[in-house]
Amino acid sequence: MKVRELMNSWESNSQHNEGEEKYQLRLPRRDAARVEALTSLYPGLNKNEVMAQLVEVALDEVERQMPYKQGSKVVSVDEQGDPLYEDVGLTPRYLELRHQFAQGLTGKKNRLMGK
């Protein structure tokens, strides 16, 4: 989701949750004022929802912008028959870690719910 899409969803008050984890953070006053201003613009949302959705959009953008670092191993070919090389940058490790943490958080939730 991009920021424009997020703001459109705020306009329509549509939200989606796939489970939640609680985090506490400190914000510089300038950023706190920005969150409060957004919350005032969209009275159907509270500041926790605004911050959670902003974090989601920021993380989506980080994933989109994560640099590709070409390795020497050919892993596939594209439609024109050109080789596609493995990514030896941070992206594969990040995706692996993201998957591990997601599984751990799901397991934690299941344990808490007695599943």
C-alpha positions as CSV (number, residue, x, y, z in Angstrom):
1,M,0.0,0.0,0.0
2,K,1.2,3.5,-0.8
3,V,0.6,6.6,1.3
4,R,-2.0,7.9,-1.1
5,E,-3.9,4.5,-0.8
6,L,-3.6,4.7,3.0
7,M,-5.1,8.2,3.1
8,N,-7.9,7.0,0.8
9,S,-8.6,4.1,3.1
10,W,-8.7,6.6,6.0
11,E,-11.3,8.5,4.1
12,S,-13.5,5.4,3.8
13,N,-12.5,4.2,7.3
14,S,-11.7,0.7,5.9
15,Q,-9.1,-1.2,7.9
16,H,-7.7,-4.7,8.0
17,N,-5.9,-6.6,10.7
18,E,-4.2,-9.9,10.4
19,G,-3.4,-10.1,14.1
20,E,-1.5,-7.6,16.1
21,E,1.5,-7.3,18.3
22,K,1.9,-4.5,20.9
23,Y,4.9,-2.2,20.6
24,Q,5.7,0.9,22.6
25,L,7.7,3.7,21.1
26,R,8.8,7.3,21.8
27,L,8.3,9.9,19.1
28,P,10.0,13.2,18.8
29,R,7.5,16.0,19.5
30,R,7.4,17.0,15.8
31,D,6.3,13.5,14.8
32,A,3.9,13.3,17.7
33,A,2.3,16.5,16.5
34,R,2.1,15.1,13.0
35,V,0.3,11.9,14.3
36,E,-2.1,14.1,16.3
37,A,-2.8,16.3,13.3
38,L,-3.6,13.2,11.1
39,T,-5.8,11.8,13.9
40,S,-7.7,15.1,14.0
41,L,-8.2,15.0,10.2
42,Y,-9.6,11.5,10.3
43,P,-11.8,11.3,13.5
44,G,-12.8,7.8,12.7
45,L,-9.2,6.6,13.6
46,N,-7.3,6.8,16.8
47,K,-3.6,7.6,17.0
48,N,-2.6,4.0,17.5
49,E,-4.4,3.0,14.3
50,V,-2.7,5.9,12.4
51,M,0.7,5.0,13.7
52,A,0.2,1.3,13.0
53,Q,-0.9,2.0,9.4
54,L,1.9,4.5,8.9
55,V,4.4,1.8,10.0
56,E,2.8,-0.7,7.7
57,V,3.1,1.6,4.7
58,A,6.7,2.6,5.6
59,L,7.7,-1.1,5.9
60,D,6.1,-1.8,2.5
61,E,8.1,0.9,1.0
62,V,11.3,-0.3,2.6
63,E,10.7,-3.7,1.1
64,R,10.0,-2.2,-2.4
65,Q,13.2,-0.1,-2.2
66,M,15.5,-2.9,-0.8
67,P,18.4,-3.0,-3.3
68,Y,19.1,-6.0,-5.5
69,K,22.7,-7.2,-5.5
70,Q,23.4,-9.4,-8.5
71,G,25.2,-12.7,-7.7
72,S,27.0,-14.9,-10.2
73,K,24.6,-17.8,-10.1
74,V,21.9,-17.9,-12.8
75,V,18.6,-18.9,-11.1
76,S,16.2,-18.5,-14.0
77,V,15.7,-16.9,-17.4
78,D,13.2,-14.1,-18.4
79,E,10.8,-14.1,-21.3
80,Q,13.5,-13.1,-23.7
81,G,15.8,-15.9,-22.6
82,D,18.1,-13.5,-20.7
83,P,19.6,-14.9,-17.5
84,L,18.3,-13.8,-14.1
85,Y,20.9,-13.9,-11.4
86,E,20.5,-14.7,-7.7
87,D,20.2,-11.8,-5.3
88,V,23.2,-11.8,-2.9
89,G,22.2,-8.6,-1.2
90,L,20.2,-8.2,2.0
91,T,16.8,-9.0,0.5
92,P,17.0,-12.8,0.6
93,R,18.2,-12.7,4.3
94,Y,15.5,-10.2,5.2
95,L,12.8,-12.3,3.6
96,E,14.0,-15.4,5.5
97,L,14.1,-13.5,8.8
98,R,10.7,-12.0,8.1
99,H,9.3,-15.5,7.6
100,Q,11.0,-16.8,10.7
101,F,9.6,-14.0,12.9
102,A,6.2,-14.3,11.4
103,Q,6.1,-18.0,12.2
104,G,7.3,-17.2,15.7
105,L,4.7,-14.6,16.3
106,T,2.0,-16.9,15.0
107,G,3.2,-19.7,17.3
108,K,3.2,-17.3,20.2
109,K,-0.4,-16.3,19.4
110,N,-1.5,-19.9,19.1
111,R,0.2,-20.8,22.5
112,L,-1.6,-17.9,24.2
113,M,-4.9,-19.0,22.7
114,G,-4.3,-22.6,23.8
115,K,-4.1,-24.0,20.2
